[in-house]
Amino acid sequence: MDGKKLLIPTLIVGMIAVVLLALVHAKGGNSGAAVYEGLTSLAKVLPVLAFALVAASCLSYLVPEELVAKWVGKESGAKGIFIASVAGMIVPPGGPIVVYAIAAGFLKAGASFATMVAFVTAYNLLAIHRFPFELTMVGWKFVVLRTASVMVLAPLAGFLAASLAALYGKHLR
């Protein structure tokens, strides 16, 4: 991703951080401690972020474009959306850094926006690696009800993204 695309989001997040720091200071809080905690968190996630981005970038070089096009490309249609939804459910844990890096790698290799929207949505709503924690904390009835309630959302998000891409496709890249 080129730096120009990140300028506006960076400025917005930067302004939000400055406003929040001013609010902490105005309420008598320790804004220096808040900055320190934020930078400490950055130091912890930076190595993971760097490796995740390198690994995801390798996807576009390792996975043949023909394979990506066939299974999750622009012409894969409903099949691709369902495949991406299942893939999002079973991708190993790693948090948003990993899942978005994987999606970026597949987009670069020729995946469609629709399939990657389904992939990311499934990861966020249906990732099976979360089930043991959910079962332990809230019980199987809740897990079944929650899963059944959101099961259709990943494919639905993919189909909606496909429709929006068809309407506004020339403005998406």
N, CA, C and O of each residue as an XYZ file, in Angstrom:
692
protein
N       0.862     -1.181      0.000
C       0.000      0.000      0.000
C       0.895      1.227      0.000
O       1.834      1.318      0.791
N       0.608      2.164     -0.882
C       1.467      3.336     -0.922
C       1.090      4.303      0.203
O      -0.034      4.298      0.706
N       2.064      5.127      0.576
C       1.897      6.028      1.705
C       0.788      7.047      1.545
O       0.223      7.508      2.537
N       0.464      7.409      0.299
C      -0.593      8.400      0.070
C      -1.938      7.907      0.599
O      -2.731      8.695      1.114
N      -2.194      6.604      0.471
C      -3.462      6.053      0.942
C      -3.557      6.081      2.461
O      -4.659      6.061      3.010
N      -2.435      6.128      3.138
C      -2.426      6.114      4.598
C      -2.381      7.510      5.218
O      -2.530      7.641      6.432
N      -2.183      8.531      4.428
C      -2.032      9.876      4.975
C      -3.271     10.334      5.734
O      -3.164     10.752      6.887
N      -4.432     10.265      5.115
C      -5.659     10.749      5.764
C      -5.987      9.934      7.015
O      -6.233     10.525      8.066
N      -6.000      8.576      6.942
C      -6.267      7.829      8.175
C      -5.248      8.122      9.277
O      -5.602      8.181     10.454
N      -3.988      8.306      8.893
C      -2.962      8.605      9.887
C      -3.228      9.952     10.549
O      -3.108     10.085     11.766
N      -3.587     10.939      9.754
C      -3.899     12.260     10.315
C      -5.119     12.209     11.227
O      -5.129     12.840     12.284
N      -6.136     11.472     10.832
C      -7.355     11.374     11.649
C      -7.052     10.703     12.984
O      -7.438     11.208     14.038
N      -6.363      9.566     12.940
C      -6.029      8.861     14.176
C      -5.096      9.718     15.030
O      -5.232      9.758     16.253
N      -4.157     10.396     14.392
C      -3.270     11.288     15.136
C      -4.024     12.395     15.851
O      -3.734     12.699     17.008
N      -5.001     13.004     15.163
C      -5.804     14.063     15.791
C      -6.627     13.507     16.951
O      -6.745     14.148     17.995
N      -7.193     12.317     16.769
C      -7.958     11.690     17.854
C      -7.053     11.459     19.060
O      -7.454     11.721     20.194
N      -5.822     10.966     18.822
C      -4.889     10.721     19.916
C      -4.547     12.021     20.647
O      -4.495     12.049     21.876
N      -4.315     13.086     19.895
C      -3.981     14.378     20.512
C      -5.156     14.881     21.358
O      -4.953     15.356     22.475
N      -6.371     14.780     20.836
C      -7.559     15.213     21.582
C      -7.717     14.386     22.857
O      -7.981     14.932     23.928
N      -7.554     13.066     22.737
C      -7.689     12.211     23.917
C      -6.598     12.499     24.950
O      -6.868     12.498     26.151
N      -5.382     12.742     24.495
C      -4.320     13.114     25.432
C      -4.637     14.432     26.137
O      -4.384     14.578     27.333
N      -5.185     15.382     25.398
C      -5.571     16.662     26.010
C      -6.661     16.447     27.049
O      -6.653     17.084     28.102
N      -7.613     15.539     26.753
C      -8.670     15.240     27.732
C      -8.107     14.570     28.975
O      -8.516     14.891     30.091
N      -7.178     13.649     28.796
C      -6.535     13.011     29.954
C      -5.853     14.076     30.807
O      -6.003     14.099     32.028
N      -5.105     14.953     30.152
C      -4.393     16.021     30.868
C      -5.377     16.957     31.574
O      -5.163     17.330     32.727
N      -6.455     17.336     30.882
C      -7.444     18.256     31.457
C      -8.130     17.652     32.679
O      -8.516     18.382     33.592
N      -8.286     16.335     32.705
C      -8.922     15.666     33.850
C      -7.922     15.359     34.956
O      -8.255     14.702     35.942
N      -6.687     15.843     34.784
C      -5.674     15.636     35.813
C      -4.967     14.300     35.715
O      -4.240     13.908     36.628
N      -5.175     13.607     34.622
C      -4.518     12.314     34.431
C      -3.095     12.475     33.956
O      -2.645     13.578     33.643
N      -2.402     11.375     33.906
C      -1.003     11.377     33.500
C      -0.917     11.058     32.012
O      -0.868      9.892     31.622
N      -0.900     12.102     31.185
C      -0.853     11.898     29.739
C       0.479     11.286     29.308
O       0.532     10.569     28.308
N       1.538     11.555     30.039
C       2.837     10.935     29.741
C       2.773      9.425     29.919
O       3.358      8.679     29.134
N       2.068      8.975     30.945
C       1.923      7.534     31.172
C       1.100      6.907     30.041
O       1.374      5.785     29.613
N       0.089      7.641     29.565
C      -0.722      7.130     28.459
C       0.132      6.970     27.199
O       0.013      5.973     26.488
N       0.988      7.949     26.927
C       1.883      7.856     25.771
C       2.836      6.676     25.950
O       3.066      5.906     25.018
N       3.388      6.541     27.157
C       4.315      5.433     27.439
C       3.630      4.080     27.233
O       4.200      3.181     26.616
N       2.406      3.939     27.751
C       1.677      2.674     27.584
C       1.416      2.383     26.106
O       1.544      1.241     25.665
N       1.054      3.403     25.353
C       0.809      3.221     23.928
C       2.064      2.801     23.181
O       2.018      1.903     22.341
N       3.179      3.443     23.482
C       4.443      3.096     22.819
C       4.936      1.709     23.255
O       5.536      0.984     22.461
N       4.683      1.344     24.515
C       5.033      0.003     24.988
C       4.222     -1.047     24.232
O       4.757     -2.082     23.833
N       2.935     -0.779     24.039
C       2.101     -1.699     23.262
C       2.601     -1.808     21.826
O       2.636     -2.899     21.257
N       2.984     -0.679     21.246
C       3.529     -0.681     19.894
C       4.774     -1.557     19.816
O       4.927     -2.339     18.878
N       5.656     -1.430     20.789
C       6.882     -2.227     20.799
C       6.576     -3.720     20.872
O       7.309     -4.536     20.313
N       5.495     -4.074     21.559
C       5.122     -5.486     21.680
C       4.549     -6.037     20.376
O       4.847     -7.172     20.004
N       3.730     -5.250     19.680
C       3.071     -5.769     18.475
C       3.881     -5.536     17.199
O       3.609     -6.170     16.180
N       4.859     -4.650     17.235
C       5.608     -4.336     16.027
C       6.296     -5.554     15.401
O       6.224     -5.724     14.184
N       6.961     -6.408     16.191
C       7.561     -7.593     15.561
C       6.519     -8.511     14.917
O       6.740     -9.028     13.822
N       5.386     -8.712     15.593
C       4.320     -9.551     15.036
C       3.790     -8.926     13.757
O       3.589     -9.613     12.755
N       3.567     -7.634     13.796
C       3.075     -6.926     12.622
C       4.050     -7.064     11.452
O       3.639     -7.354     10.328
N       5.317     -6.859     11.713
C       6.314     -6.938     10.646
C       6.333     -8.335     10.024
O       6.311     -8.468      8.800
N       6.372     -9.372     10.854
C       6.408    -10.735     10.327
C       5.108    -11.101      9.623
O       5.131    -11.782      8.597
N       3.971    -10.655     10.162
C       2.677    -10.953      9.529
C       2.593    -10.313      8.152
O       2.104    -10.933      7.207
N       3.059     -9.095      8.032
C       3.017     -8.416      6.736
C       3.956     -9.065      5.725
O       3.621     -9.178      4.545
N       5.121     -9.488      6.184
C       6.051    -10.187      5.279
C       5.441    -11.517      4.848
O       5.447    -11.852      3.664
N       4.912    -12.276      5.812
C       4.307    -13.577      5.489
C       3.142    -13.413      4.527
O       3.029    -14.164      3.559
N       2.281    -12.445      4.780
C       1.126    -12.231      3.904
C       1.566    -11.774      2.519
O       0.954    -12.151      1.520
N       2.614    -10.970      2.449
C       3.122    -10.536      1.149
C       3.637    -11.724      0.344
O       3.579    -11.717     -0.885
N       4.133    -12.728      1.030
C       4.624    -13.928      0.344
C       3.486    -14.694     -0.325
O       3.714    -15.401     -1.307
N       2.268    -14.564      0.192
C       1.134    -15.280     -0.394
C       0.981    -14.979     -1.874
O       0.752    -15.881     -2.680
N       1.107    -13.714     -2.224
C       0.903    -13.345     -3.626
C       1.990    -13.920     -4.535
O       1.795    -14.021     -5.746
N       3.123    -14.295     -3.961
C       4.196    -14.893     -4.750
C       4.145    -16.417     -4.740
O       4.590    -17.067     -5.686
N       3.596    -16.987     -3.659
C       3.588    -18.443     -3.512
C       2.331    -19.103     -4.064
O       2.386    -20.211     -4.596
N       1.200    -18.418     -3.935
C      -0.056    -19.001     -4.404
C      -0.270    -18.556     -5.849
O      -0.365    -17.360     -6.121
N      -0.347    -19.502     -6.768
C      -0.516    -19.129     -8.180
C      -1.791    -18.304     -8.397
O      -2.848    -18.611     -7.846
N      -1.667    -17.269     -9.200
C      -2.808    -16.389     -9.471
C      -3.987    -17.160    -10.047
O      -5.141    -16.834     -9.769
N      -3.701    -18.181    -10.850
C      -4.784    -18.982    -11.443
C      -5.590    -19.676    -10.347
O      -6.812    -19.789    -10.445
N      -4.896    -20.144     -9.293
C      -5.564    -20.817     -8.186
C      -6.429    -19.826     -7.403
O      -7.570    -20.122     -7.049
N      -5.867    -18.658     -7.145
C      -6.619    -17.623     -6.434
C      -7.840    -17.220     -7.257
O      -8.945    -17.116     -6.725
N      -7.641    -16.994     -8.552
C      -8.749    -16.588     -9.427
C      -9.848    -17.641     -9.433
O     -11.032    -17.309     -9.382
N      -9.458    -18.898     -9.495
C     -10.448    -19.976     -9.563
C     -11.275    -20.076     -8.285
O     -12.494    -20.239     -8.340
N     -10.612    -19.980     -7.136
C     -11.306    -20.247     -5.876
C     -11.884    -19.012     -5.208
O     -12.971    -19.085     -4.633
N     -11.194    -17.882     -5.265
C     -11.685    -16.678     -4.578
C     -11.534    -15.416     -5.419
O     -11.579    -14.307     -4.886
N     -11.359    -15.576     -6.710
C     -11.197    -14.430     -7.601
C     -12.516    -13.795     -7.982
O     -13.580    -14.218     -7.530
N     -12.436    -12.783     -8.813
C     -13.630    -12.024     -9.216
C     -14.667    -12.872     -9.924
O     -15.858    -12.572     -9.851
N     -14.244    -13.923    -10.606
C     -15.180    -14.781    -11.343
C     -15.644    -15.993    -10.529
O     -16.401    -16.820    -11.037
N     -15.198    -16.107     -9.277
C     -15.556    -17.285     -8.479
C     -16.990    -17.236     -7.962
O     -17.556    -18.266     -7.595
N     -17.571    -16.051     -7.933
C     -18.976    -15.891     -7.561
C     -19.315    -16.404     -6.178
O     -18.544    -16.250     -5.231
N     -20.502    -17.027     -6.079
C     -20.999    -17.521     -4.791
C     -20.068    -18.571     -4.209
O     -19.844    -18.612     -2.999
N     -19.523    -19.422     -5.078
C     -18.596    -20.456     -4.616
C     -17.434    -19.813     -3.867
O     -17.070    -20.269     -2.783
N     -16.853    -18.768     -4.429
C     -15.731    -18.085     -3.802
C     -16.099    -17.444     -2.477
O     -15.321    -17.471     -1.523
N     -17.279    -16.875     -2.427
C     -17.733    -16.244     -1.178
C     -17.894    -17.289     -0.082
O     -17.502    -17.048      1.059
N     -18.468    -18.454     -0.410
C     -18.636    -19.508      0.595
C     -17.292    -20.107      0.998
O     -17.072    -20.396      2.174
N     -16.394    -20.296      0.036
C     -15.054    -20.816      0.356
C     -14.316    -19.843      1.281
O     -13.708    -20.259      2.267
N     -14.373    -18.567      0.963
C     -13.707    -17.560      1.794
C     -14.332    -17.494      3.183
O     -13.629    -17.270      4.168
N     -15.648    -17.687      3.269
C     -16.316    -17.685      4.570
C     -15.811    -18.842      5.432
O     -15.531    -18.658      6.616
N     -15.697    -20.013      4.850
C     -15.185    -21.173      5.589
C     -13.722    -20.949      5.962
O     -13.312    -21.252      7.083
N     -12.943    -20.424      5.036
C     -11.527    -20.157      5.322
C     -11.382    -19.181      6.485
O     -10.509    -19.358      7.334
N     -12.222    -18.161      6.533
C     -12.176    -17.206      7.636
C     -12.501    -17.846      8.970
O     -11.990    -17.426     10.009
N     -13.347    -18.862      8.945
C     -13.694    -19.560     10.184
C     -12.525    -20.399     10.707
O     -12.365    -20.543     11.919
N     -11.714    -20.948      9.813
C     -10.694    -21.908     10.246
C      -9.268    -21.363     10.234
O      -8.336    -22.076     10.603
N      -9.086    -20.117      9.818
C      -7.727    -19.549      9.819
C      -7.220    -19.530     11.264
O      -7.979    -19.231     12.187
N      -5.941    -19.848     11.458
C      -5.402    -19.889     12.821
C      -5.487    -18.531     13.501
O      -5.563    -17.496     12.839
N      -5.473    -18.546     14.833
C      -5.526    -17.273     15.561
C      -4.309    -16.417     15.260
O      -3.254    -16.925     14.880
N      -4.465    -15.138     15.430
C      -3.375    -14.210     15.178
C      -3.867    -12.778     15.225
O      -3.080    -11.834     15.147
N      -5.163    -12.627     15.352
C      -5.723    -11.295     15.481
C      -5.830    -10.552     14.170
O      -5.513    -11.084     13.106
N      -6.281     -9.315     14.262
C      -6.529     -8.524     13.056
C      -5.270     -8.287     12.236
O      -5.350     -8.179     11.012
N      -4.124     -8.204     12.872
C      -2.892     -7.968     12.124
C      -2.699     -9.078     11.103
O      -2.386     -8.817      9.942
N      -2.887    -10.307     11.539
C      -2.654    -11.454     10.668
C      -3.756    -11.578      9.625
O      -3.467    -11.755      8.442
N      -5.010    -11.486     10.045
C      -6.108    -11.734      9.104
C      -6.168    -10.663      8.015
O      -6.436    -10.982      6.857
N      -5.927     -9.423      8.362
C      -5.936     -8.378      7.330
C      -4.718     -8.483      6.429
O      -4.798     -8.181      5.238
N      -3.594     -8.905      6.985
C      -2.409     -9.117      6.151
C      -2.648    -10.263      5.164
O      -2.241    -10.177      4.005
N      -3.307    -11.336      5.620
C      -3.644    -12.452      4.720
C      -4.585    -11.964      3.623
O      -4.386    -12.266      2.446
N      -5.605    -11.211      4.012
C      -6.553    -10.687      3.022
C      -5.831     -9.799      2.009
O      -6.108     -9.873      0.812
N      -4.919     -8.971      2.477
C      -4.161     -8.094      1.565
C      -3.325     -8.919      0.595
O      -3.244     -8.597     -0.590
N      -2.711     -9.974      1.093
C      -1.926    -10.847      0.225
C      -2.784    -11.507     -0.842
O      -2.381    -11.588     -2.002
N      -3.959    -11.978     -0.458
C      -4.853    -12.598     -1.435
C      -5.415    -11.571     -2.421
O      -5.577    -11.875     -3.603
N      -5.710    -10.374     -1.953
C      -6.166     -9.326     -2.878
C      -5.092     -9.041     -3.922
O      -5.392     -8.892     -5.107
N      -3.848     -8.969     -3.478
C      -2.747     -8.713     -4.399
C      -2.603     -9.853     -5.410
O      -2.204     -9.635     -6.553
N      -2.937    -11.080     -4.968
C      -2.821    -12.249     -5.847
C      -4.042    -12.427     -6.748
O      -4.072    -13.342     -7.571
N      -5.061    -11.551     -6.600
C      -6.206    -11.618     -7.500
C      -7.536    -11.978     -6.875
O      -8.515    -12.176     -7.594
N      -7.601    -12.068     -5.542
C      -8.884    -12.335     -4.888
C      -9.807    -11.131     -5.073
O      -9.346    -10.006     -5.262
N     -11.097    -11.378     -5.017
C     -12.051    -10.278     -5.153
C     -12.295     -9.611     -3.799
O     -12.067    -10.209     -2.748
N     -12.756     -8.377     -3.843
C     -13.145     -7.690     -2.616
C     -14.239     -8.486     -1.904
O     -14.213     -8.626     -0.681
N     -15.191     -9.001     -2.662
C     -16.326     -9.715     -2.068
C     -15.863    -10.923     -1.264
O     -16.334    -11.142     -0.148
N     -14.944    -11.709     -1.822
C     -14.496    -12.899     -1.092
C     -13.688    -12.527      0.142
O     -13.783    -13.193      1.173
N     -12.897    -11.472      0.042
C     -12.099    -11.082      1.199
C     -12.949    -10.417      2.274
O     -12.625    -10.515      3.458
N     -14.031     -9.743      1.885
C     -14.977     -9.235      2.883
C     -15.603    -10.419      3.630
O     -15.732    -10.378      4.854
N     -15.986    -11.458      2.911
C     -16.545    -12.662      3.541
C     -15.513    -13.324      4.448
O     -15.843    -13.766      5.548
N     -14.272    -13.393      3.990
C     -13.185    -13.999      4.766
C     -12.982    -13.268      6.096
O     -12.965    -13.892      7.157
N     -12.829    -11.950      6.032
C     -12.578    -11.154      7.240
C     -13.793    -11.181      8.170
O     -13.643    -11.269      9.389
N     -14.983    -11.105      7.598
C     -16.198    -11.141      8.410
C     -16.319    -12.480      9.137
O     -16.641    -12.518     10.325
N     -16.063    -13.566      8.429
C     -16.123    -14.888      9.063
C     -15.094    -15.008     10.175
O     -15.380    -15.554     11.240
N     -13.904    -14.500      9.924
C     -12.865    -14.553     10.965
C     -13.327    -13.807     12.215
O     -13.162    -14.294     13.334
N     -13.898    -12.637     12.020
C     -14.299    -11.818     13.164
C     -15.521    -12.354     13.890
O     -15.662    -12.139     15.094
N     -16.405    -13.044     13.187
C     -17.647    -13.506     13.815
C     -17.685    -14.999     14.128
O     -18.395    -15.421     15.041
N     -16.931    -15.797     13.383
C     -17.121    -17.244     13.449
C     -15.851    -18.060     13.654
O     -15.904    -19.285     13.544
N     -14.734    -17.447     13.942
C     -13.474    -18.185     14.050
C     -13.582    -19.297     15.091
O     -13.876    -19.044     16.260
N     -13.341    -20.524     14.651
C     -13.547    -21.669     15.539
C     -12.524    -21.742     16.663
O     -12.765    -22.418     17.663
N     -11.389    -21.064     16.524
C     -10.414    -21.104     17.617
C     -10.934    -20.390     18.868
O     -10.355    -20.527     19.946
N     -12.015    -19.636     18.728
C     -12.597    -18.959     19.892
C     -13.583    -19.838     20.647
O     -13.906    -19.559     21.802
N     -14.058    -20.883     20.014
C     -15.095    -21.714     20.619
C     -14.722    -22.269     21.995
O     -15.559    -22.225     22.896
N     -13.516    -22.787     22.200
C     -13.197    -23.298     23.543
C     -13.334    -22.231     24.636
O     -13.809    -22.520     25.734
N     -12.919    -21.009     24.330
C     -13.037    -19.930     25.312
C     -14.504    -19.594     25.571
O     -14.923    -19.420     26.716
N     -15.271    -19.507     24.495
C     -16.696    -19.204     24.632
C     -17.411    -20.298     25.420
O     -18.192    -20.007     26.326
N     -17.145    -21.540     25.077
C     -17.795    -22.651     25.770
C     -17.491    -22.623     27.258
O     -18.376    -22.860     28.081
N     -16.252    -22.336     27.603
C     -15.840    -22.290     29.002
C     -16.502    -21.141     29.748
O     -16.903    -21.292     30.902
N     -16.615    -19.994     29.088
C     -17.078    -18.791     29.786
C     -18.584    -18.609     29.766
O     -19.159    -18.175     30.764
N     -19.237    -18.926     28.663
C     -20.671    -18.629     28.565
C     -21.528    -19.860     28.284
O     -22.755    -19.759     28.279
N     -20.924    -20.996     28.053
C     -21.681    -22.229     27.896
C     -22.117    -22.516     26.466
O     -22.164    -21.624     25.618
N     -22.438    -23.793     26.219
C     -22.735    -24.254     24.864
C     -24.020    -23.648     24.300
O     -24.095    -23.414     23.094
N     -25.042    -23.384     25.137
C     -26.293    -22.816     24.625
C     -26.041    -21.442     24.007
O     -26.545    -21.138     22.926
N     -25.265    -20.625     24.693
C     -24.945    -19.298     24.162
C     -24.140    -19.419     22.867
O     -24.409    -18.713     21.895
N     -23.156    -20.313     22.858
C     -22.299    -20.475     21.684
C     -23.132    -20.912     20.476
O     -22.957    -20.385     19.377
N     -24.024    -21.860     20.676
C     -24.877    -22.323     19.577
C     -25.771    -21.183     19.095
O     -25.886    -20.958     17.890
N     -26.400    -20.468     20.013
C     -27.297    -19.369     19.642
C     -26.531    -18.254     18.923
O     -26.990    -17.745     17.900
N     -25.373    -17.876     19.453
C     -24.575    -16.820     18.825
C     -24.106    -17.246     17.435
O     -24.194    -16.475     16.479
N     -23.611    -18.465     17.331
C     -23.107    -18.948     16.045
C     -24.235    -19.036     15.018
O     -24.066    -18.618     13.873
N     -25.375    -19.575     15.421
C     -26.514    -19.678     14.504
C     -26.991    -18.287     14.075
O     -27.421    -18.093     12.939
N     -26.910    -17.333     14.990
C     -27.375    -15.972     14.695
C     -26.506    -15.256     13.673
O     -27.005    -14.435     12.903
N     -25.223    -15.554     13.657
C     -24.317    -14.820     12.772
C     -23.808    -15.651     11.591
O     -23.065    -15.139     10.754
N     -24.197    -16.914     11.515
C     -23.685    -17.819     10.478
C     -23.868    -17.257      9.065
O     -22.990    -17.424      8.219
N     -24.974    -16.608      8.807
C     -25.242    -16.116      7.450
C     -24.576    -14.770      7.157
O     -24.565    -14.324      6.010
N     -24.027    -14.125      8.177
C     -23.530    -12.765      7.982
C     -22.284    -12.686      7.105
O     -22.149    -11.747      6.320
N     -21.373    -13.648      7.221
C     -20.157    -13.591      6.392
C     -20.498    -13.714      4.907
O     -20.073    -12.870      4.117
N     -21.256    -14.747      4.501
C     -21.625    -14.792      3.081
C     -22.473    -13.588      2.660
O     -22.308    -13.062      1.559
N     -23.365    -13.161      3.527
C     -24.204    -12.005      3.212
C     -23.338    -10.758      2.990
O     -23.580     -9.989      2.060
N     -22.339    -10.565      3.838
C     -21.430     -9.428      3.664
C     -20.673     -9.555      2.340
O     -20.448     -8.561      1.649
N     -20.285    -10.772      1.995
C     -19.604    -10.988      0.719
C     -20.482    -10.649     -0.470
O     -20.036     -9.997     -1.414
N     -21.750    -11.097     -0.425
C     -22.677    -10.798     -1.526
C     -22.970     -9.297     -1.609
O     -23.072     -8.740     -2.702
N     -23.101     -8.656     -0.462
C     -23.317     -7.211     -0.458
C     -22.095     -6.486     -1.031
O     -22.235     -5.540     -1.806
N     -20.907     -6.932     -0.647
C     -19.679     -6.330     -1.190
C     -19.598     -6.528     -2.698
O     -19.157     -5.630     -3.416
N     -20.018     -7.695     -3.187
C     -20.013     -7.948     -4.635
C     -20.963     -6.987     -5.340
O     -20.643     -6.456     -6.403
N     -22.127     -6.768     -4.746
C     -23.093     -5.841     -5.341
C     -22.563     -4.419     -5.360
O     -22.684     -3.716     -6.364
N     -21.972     -3.996     -4.244
C     -21.422     -2.643     -4.176
C     -20.232     -2.485     -5.124
O     -20.071     -1.439     -5.754
N     -19.401     -3.524     -5.224
C     -18.267     -3.465     -6.153
C     -18.748     -3.358     -7.597
O     -18.127     -2.679     -8.415
N     -19.853     -4.028     -7.907
C     -20.397     -3.945     -9.270
C     -20.910     -2.534     -9.561
O     -20.796     -2.048    -10.687
N     -21.476     -1.880     -8.541
C     -21.988     -0.521     -8.717
C     -20.870      0.526     -8.756
O     -20.895      1.455     -9.564
N     -19.897      0.353     -7.868
C     -18.890      1.380     -7.689
C     -17.482      0.878     -7.982
O     -16.509      1.479     -7.527
N     -17.358     -0.198     -8.723
C     -16.076     -0.853     -8.950
C     -14.960      0.025     -9.433
O     -13.824     -0.122     -8.982
N     -15.245      0.936    -10.337
C     -14.168      1.768    -10.883
C     -13.589      2.711     -9.846
O     -12.493      3.241    -10.032
N     -14.313      2.928     -8.752
C     -13.831      3.837     -7.703
C     -13.131      3.114     -6.569
O     -12.653      3.755     -5.632
N     -13.060      1.776     -6.635
C     -12.506      1.025     -5.512
C     -11.011      0.833     -5.580
O     -10.411      0.479     -4.566
N     -10.395      1.038     -6.680
C      -8.928      0.804     -6.770
C      -8.212      2.088     -7.086
O      -6.987      2.099     -7.202
